[in-house]
Amino acid sequence: MPYTDAFKAQMVKRMVGPGAVSAAALARQVGVSQPTLSQWLREANRLAAMPPPPEEKKPALPSAPKKWTPQEKLRVLAATQDLADEELGALLRREGLHEARLKGWQQAAAGALSGAAAELLPAKERKRLATAEKRVKELERELHRKEKALAETAALLVLEKLQAMGVSVRSVTWCKPLKTDEVRAQRTPRPQEGSE
């Protein structure tokens, strides 16, 4: 008995995808033999695996967004300046460009020409940026304070070491770093208490 292509497609659809039914179960439901249903399923799988004919091929979508050069952006901005909605839509489709990206370019160009780059940021972003800048300044002040404390501590440690080595602190020249041999040469005996 000949079956229509629409009927065959409907039976194949019931055997694949979510809620798929086996060929044997479908055969019992509709009265078509299980081998016939299995053959239709194999043919559908074989057709699905074949590449479409050249005239049916869809254009491949770009794998990554197009990298627009400043010259291309300027060309598109100039071309869209006085277009009506329909013409603008056609140009955007032809260029493969979304309207939101075009609006961003327009805002950036206006900001660059007016010198008001900060106006491009929404109020929330400007506030976040101001808070971050304030925090950076606080951290820089704290870092400077800690660097000074570290330098002072290092100087105290050097003095302690020099005293432990028996070097008179008054005789040490602090203008230049001393080498170990110079430190040894400047050692003077510590005065004994009550020896004068």
N, C-alpha and C positions, 0 to 999 in steps of 0.2 A: 504494500500500500504506500503510495507516495505521500510524503509529508511536506508541508510548506516550510520555507526557510524561516519564517517568523515562528512557527511552532517549534522547529529545531532549536532556534535561538532561545526560546522560552524554556525549553527543557534543559539546555546547557546552563542557563542562568540559575536554574534551581539546583544544579549539581555543583556549583562553585560559589565562593564567597561566604558571607556569614549565613548561618542556618542552612548550609548545604546538605543535600540529601544524597545518599548513595544511589548508584545506578540501579541496583537491585531493588531498593525500596521504592524508587520512582517508577520502576517498571511495574511493580504491583499496583501503584496508585493510578497510573494512567493507561495501563494496558499495552504499552510498547515494550518489546523484548529488551532485556538487559544488554545483550550484545549490541543492539542497534543504538541504544543510549550511550554505551561506552564508546562506540565508534564516533558518534557525533561529538562527544567530549574530546576525543583524541584529535579530531579534525579541527575543532575550535582552538585547542592548545597549539596545534601546528600552525594555524593561521595567525594566532596571536604572536607567535615567536618570529614570524617572517617580518622583515622590514617593510614599511608601507611603500607603495610605488612612488617614484619621484614627484609626481604631481600632487600627491597627498601629503608629502613631508611638510611638517610645520617648520618655520624658521627656528633655528636653535636660539634659545635665550642666552644672553651673554653670561659668562660664568661669574663675572665680577662687575660692579658698576663702572661705567666709563669714567676715566680720568679726564676731567675737563681742564684744558689749559686756560690761563687768564684771557687769551685772545678769543678762544671759543666762547667763553662766558660773556665777554663783552659783545661779541657778534650776536649771540642769542638775546642778550638784554636789549640791544638796539633793535633787533627784528621784532621783539614783542612789545615795544613801547606803546604803539597806538592801535593794537589789534583788538577786535571785538572778541567776545567769549568763544564763538564757534571757530574763528580763525586762530585764536590762541590755542584752543584745544587741538586743532589740526597740527599746528606747528610743534606743540609739545609732544604729540604722538610721533611725528616725523623725526624729531630729535631724540626721542627716547628719554624724555625728561619729565619729572613729576612737578606739578605746580608748586608744591611746598619748597622744593629745592630752588625753583626760580624765584620765589618770594624771598628766600634766604639770600640769594645773590643780589636781589634788588636792595634789600636792607643793608647788606654789607657795602654795596657800592654807594648808597646814599650816606652811610656813616663815614666811609672813607673820604668822600667828597666834602662832607661838612666838618670833618675832623672830630666827630662825636662818636668815637668807637664805643665808649662806655654806654651810650644810649641803646646800643644793640642788645645789651644784656637785660633780661627781665629783672624786675625789682628784687625778686627772691635771690637771683644769682649775684646781683650787685651786693646785697646784704651778706651773702655767704662769702663773697670775695673780700669784703671789708673786714669781716670777722677773721678770716684766715690771715689777712695782712696784719691785723692787730696781734694775733697769736704769734706770728712770725717775729714781730718786733719784740714781744715779751720774751720769747725764747732766745732771741739774740742778746737782749739785756742780761738774761739769766746766764747765758753762756759766757758773756764777757765777765760778769761777776765771779763765776766759778773759775774762769781762767786766771783771774787776778789772785783768787784765793789759792789756787794750785801753785802759782808762781811763788807766792809768799811762803807756802808750806815747803816748797822745794828749797827756797833760800834758807829757811830755818834748818832743814835737814843738812844742808851743806855746812852751815855754821856748826851744828852739833858734831858732824864728822870731823871738821877741822879742829875743833876743841878736843875731841877724843884723840886725835893724832898729835895733840900738843902744839898745834900751830896757833900763834897769837893772832887773834882776829884783827887786831889793829894793824898788823904788818901785812895783811893780805891786800893785794891790789885788786880791786873789784872792776877795774875798767876792762880787763881782758881775762879770758879764762886761763886758769893756771894749769900747767901740766903737772903730773905727779912729781917729777924731779924738782920743779920749782917749789912745790909745796914742801918737800922734804928739806930743801935748802933754807927755807924761811922759818923752819922750826926753831923755836927758842924755848929754853927751859922755863917751866912755869915757876913763878916766884913762890917760895914757901911762905906760908903765913907766919908772921912773927919773925921772919929772918932779917928784917931790916933793922 
